Every structure is written in structure tokens, then in C-alpha cells.
Amino acid sequence: MKSSILVALFVILLCTEAAMVHGDDKGNKGNGNSGKGNGNEGNGNGKNKGNDKGKKKGDNKDKNKDNGELDYDDLSRSERGQERAYCKGKGACFQKTLVCPSECPERKPKKNKKQKGCHINCGSKCEATCKWRKPKCDGYGSLCYDPRFVGGDGVLFYFHGSMDGNFAIVSDDKFQINAHFIGTRPQGRTRDFTWVQALAVMFDTHTLVIAANRVSHWDDNVDALSVRWDGEAVNIPYDGEAEWRTNGEEREVVVERTDEKNSVRVKVYGLVEIDIRVRPIGKEENRVHNYQLPDDDAFAHLETQFKFTNLSDLVEGVLGKTYQPDYVSPVKRGVPMPMMGGEDKYQTPSLFSPLCRACRFQRPSGSVASI
């Protein structure tokens, strides 16, 4: 009789555990954030609904899902003029040919800033779809707001860094991306409010810098975005192809406008693609979150989304480490602002320095840049 009771209890425990695991796996791939009231399209620093419904720890089924997304060769167009790609990354899409839909036959449409472009994904999704070419702040590899990340594992977290600090966002064998933080600390607070003001993409002997300019009052009709290549200012045309491009030693670099003002897509071929938009802190957002910002600074900052090509398994950085194959996020789930530490590991001496305690990229000599 006792043995029967023990068996029954054991079965009940197993069923309970299975239900709990099932509950943890449901939700929105760990990147949901439907908060309201921050002035940035109604999300960002509001309530993080769904953040505790992401992947359970140790579940690496979708790990690095975007790592092979851009790993493809261009093919000739189809008979109907649709662009095609041959996928090379190992996985579900290996050696498959993807064709752009007829509704968006080109990755860069002729009306570049007013039409959706073809988005080719040779990663786990293995698809070609029509999308606006702007950063998606709830998507994998995003960095927006009072710095809020969605990692390569789909888990949302905040990393505040420090005002006027510089941190390695991604550091791998072939490149490094640093971010410069701006911020403020109202009287009585124990930490800074921070935002990303500039990015430096370092590879080979080159440095590409994309920055939000300081503006006293925000105007949607004024371009507050600046670009520098190896220390020299770059002019991104507004007309025609609306792009600037150059060839490094081995890699082509392209910066193209994806809106009339304050929005670009950056491509460093074989390494990374970044959608970037410049945004201000609005009066309502300032009031709701009690930032106490001065009247003469709109705190223009960057909203970004990264897509990487062929990251190594040992990639580092605040965001980069979330793409490691066996990475398990340490952030606490189910809280309004799941925090990620690591300031001591990823802080760099300057925006252009590849040096930090955990950084992997080793910079060749002979490259200096400045904002």
C-alpha cells in the first residue's frame, strides 16, 4: 500500500514539474515589452509584460538564430526581376535559394525611404519577407531607450553603464563595437540615467563612427546624425541612391539613408548590419520618468538593431556574449527592469579603444578616429 502511495506521489510531482516547464516556455521568445508612457512609440521603459515568459534557462534551441542570417551569396535576379540569395550558413537554410517576394523584389527599393525592402534571412527562419528598414526595439540584437537590450538568446535586459562611459557592446576576433553613453543623475539618485549617443565599429585598421549630435531642441526636419570614417566626416546624400560607400582592405562599407532624416542602415560586409535611428527624449517621457533633463538639451540618442555574420563561439561584449552557444542569462526574470552587470568587464578607456578586461579584438596599429 505504501509503495503504491509513493508511486502516485512521484507521478504527481513529475506532472507538476512538466507543467511548470511548459509555462516557462510559453510567451514571446523572451523579448516582449509592451509598456507605455515613455514617449518612444509607447514602449521601452514601461511595464515589461511577458519578460518572465521567455526561454527557460539552458534552452539553447534558438541560440544564435541570427548569426547566419546574413551569410549568403547574391545570385542573378529571377525572370521577373526579383533578387535572389544562396544561403551558405550551416543550418536549416544551408544551400537553399531564397527569392524576394514580388511585393518587394529588391533589398534596397528604388524609393529607398518610402517603400519596404526585401529582407533575406538565411538563419533559422529561412525566408525572404518585406520589411521596413528600421530598428525593431523588441527584436533580437536590439539596443534602445535607457539602455535596454534584447540579446541573441531573446532575453530582455537593462545595462546602465555610466554617464560619459564607453563600453564594448560586441568584441570578437575580427571586429569590435563600442558605445558611448550620455546621461544625467538627478539629485538624490544613486545611479545615472543613461542613453547611447555614439557607436564605433572597429575592424582591420578602420573605425566607423555613427553618432547623435547634441541638439538643444528637437526638430524632425533637422538631421541630428553624423558619420565619420577613420576620423573624417562623411556626407550621406539625401538624393539619388542616398548612400555612401567605401572599400576597406577587404570589406565594403555602406551607409544608406532609410528615411529623410535621422535614420540609416550600416553594412560592414562579412561582419555586421546595423539599423540606426536618432531619437530625442520627449517632454512627456522626461516628466513620466522624472529624468529632470535640462531645457537646453534634447538628449538625442541612438536606437539600434544589430545583425551579425559568423560570430565566433567566444564572442564577448554586453550584447555579444548573449550569442555564445552555451550562454545562460543571469538576469532575474519577472521583474520590471531585469539588470545585467559587467561594467567592470566591458568598460573601455575611450570610444575608440579595443581594450577591456573581456575584450577579444586586437586592433592593428595605425588607426585613430574621433567624433
C-alpha positions, -999 to 999 in steps of 0.1 A, spaced: 0 0 0 28 24 10 47 17 -22 15 25 -43 11 58 -25 48 67 -31 45 59 -68 14 81 -71 31 110 -54 61 106 -77 39 108 -108 21 139 -94 55 156 -89 66 148 -125 34 162 -139 37 194 -118 73 199 -130 63 194 -166 35 219 -163 60 245 -148 85 240 -176 57 243 -202 46 275 -186 81 289 -187 85 281 -224 53 299 -234 53 335 -243 71 358 -267 106 344 -271 117 364 -241 117 398 -259 82 412 -250 79 447 -237 45 463 -240 50 491 -215 35 525 -221 44 561 -213 80 567 -222 74 588 -253 92 563 -276 64 546 -295 47 536 -262 73 511 -250 108 509 -236 108 519 -200 73 510 -191 59 477 -178 77 446 -191 49 423 -198 60 389 -208 96 393 -198 92 363 -174 78 342 -201 109 337 -221 130 307 -227 139 286 -196 175 285 -186 196 261 -206 172 261 -235 195 269 -265 172 257 -292 172 292 -309 206 303 -298 224 324 -323 194 323 -345 205 355 -363 242 346 -366 238 330 -401 211 354 -412 233 374 -435 256 345 -446 247 343 -483 259 350 -518 239 372 -542 226 354 -573 213 368 -606 177 381 -605 147 359 -614 130 363 -647 105 387 -630 133 408 -616 133 395 -580 166 394 -562 178 360 -551 203 347 -525 221 314 -520 224 306 -483 258 294 -470 254 292 -432 250 257 -418 215 250 -405 180 247 -418 187 271 -447 220 256 -459 224 256 -497 189 269 -502 180 297 -527 157 324 -513 137 347 -537 124 381 -528 86 384 -529 70 402 -559 57 429 -535 93 439 -526 116 425 -553 147 444 -541 165 446 -508 170 483 -514 139 496 -532 142 525 -557 121 546 -534 145 537 -507 129 557 -479 93 552 -487 89 515 -495 95 483 -477 126 463 -488 132 426 -492 147 411 -460 166 379 -466 171 357 -436 193 326 -441 192 318 -404 166 296 -386 137 314 -402 150 307 -438 127 332 -455 126 363 -477 100 389 -465 90 425 -469 100 448 -440 106 484 -432 143 490 -428 143 505 -393 155 492 -359 129 470 -341 135 477 -304 118 444 -293 138 423 -318 168 402 -314 200 422 -311 184 455 -303 197 483 -281 173 512 -274 160 535 -247 175 538 -212 198 512 -224 175 482 -229 188 452 -248 173 421 -264 201 395 -266 208 369 -291 190 345 -268 159 366 -269 161 377 -232 154 413 -224 178 431 -200 190 466 -190 226 477 -188 230 512 -174 268 516 -177 277 551 -166 274 587 -178 302 596 -202 314 560 -201 324 538 -230 316 501 -232 323 472 -255 289 461 -269 304 433 -291 340 421 -292 351 393 -314 382 381 -333 375 403 -364 358 434 -350 345 453 -320 317 477 -315 319 502 -286 292 526 -274 295 560 -257 269 567 -230 255 600 -222 233 606 -191 223 625 -161 219 619 -124 192 639 -107 198 649 -71 190 621 -47 195 592 -72 221 565 -67 227 558 -104 228 576 -137 201 577 -163 220 568 -195 215 565 -233 238 555 -261 250 586 -280 275 571 -304 288 538 -318 323 530 -330 327 499 -353 363 489 -354 377 463 -378 410 458 -397 427 492 -393 394 512 -397 369 529 -375 334 539 -385 316 562 -360 278 569 -360 267 595 -335 237 615 -324 246 652 -324 238 673 -293 207 694 -300 191 719 -277 156 714 -291 144 685 -313 132 691 -348 122 662 -370 132 682 -401 168 686 -389 193 658 -393 210 651 -360 230 621 -372 267 623 -381 291 597 -396 329 596 -395 352 572 -413 387 570 -399 384 604 -383 370 622 -414 334 635 -416 312 616 -441 284 632 -461 254 609 -467 235 622 -497 198 628 -494 190 622 -531 197 595 -557 210 563 -540 211 582 -507 242 563 -497 279 565 -490 302 536 -496 339 527 -495 361 497 -497 385 488 -468 413 464 -473 390 435 -476 355 448 -468 330 471 -484 313 495 -461 279 511 -469 259 537 -450 225 544 -466 196 565 -455 164 547 -447 143 579 -440 146 615 -450 164 624 -418 179 606 -387 177 570 -399 204 549 -416 214 513 -423 251 505 -419 267 475 -436 302 462 -430 302 432 -453 310 399 -438 307 413 -402 276 432 -392 245 451 -404 230 478 -381 198 497 -384 201 530 -366 177 558 -357 183 590 -338 156 599 -312 152 626 -285 139 624 -250 104 640 -252 89 663 -226 63 636 -216 89 609 -213 111 633 -192 81 640 -169 69 604 -165 103 591 -156 115 622 -137 147 624 -156 149 661 -148 167 669 -180 178 705 -187 157 726 -210 186 732 -234 194 695 -243 171 671 -260 194 642 -252 194 629 -287 205 592 -287 206 561 -309 181 533 -313 198 503 -329 194 468 -340 223 445 -349 225 415 -372 258 397 -372 276 373 -396 298 344 -385 304 353 -349 328 331 -331 316 309 -302 337 330 -278 323 364 -288 322 389 -259 306 422 -250 275 434 -232 254 422 -261 279 399 -278 281 374 -250 244 366 -254 253 350 -288 276 324 -273 262 289 -279 261 278 -243 252 312 -228 226 312 -200 213 347 -190 219 356 -153 193 383 -152 163 379 -129 131 372 -148 97 386 -139 109 420 -126 102 454 -142 138 461 -151 160 429 -153 195 442 -148 228 430 -164 260 438 -147 295 437 -162 305 474 -163 340 464 -149 345 437 -176 334 458 -206 344 494 -199 369 507 -224 393 538 -219 377 556 -249 351 551 -277 379 540 -300 398 516 -277 396 478 -281 409 473 -246 387 459 -218 390 430 -193 370 407 -215 376 421 -250 388 398 -277 395 421 -307 431 431 -312 435 463 -332 462 467 -358 483 498 -354 477 529 -374 440 539 -369 427 568 -350 392 583 -352 373 610 -334 337 622 -332 
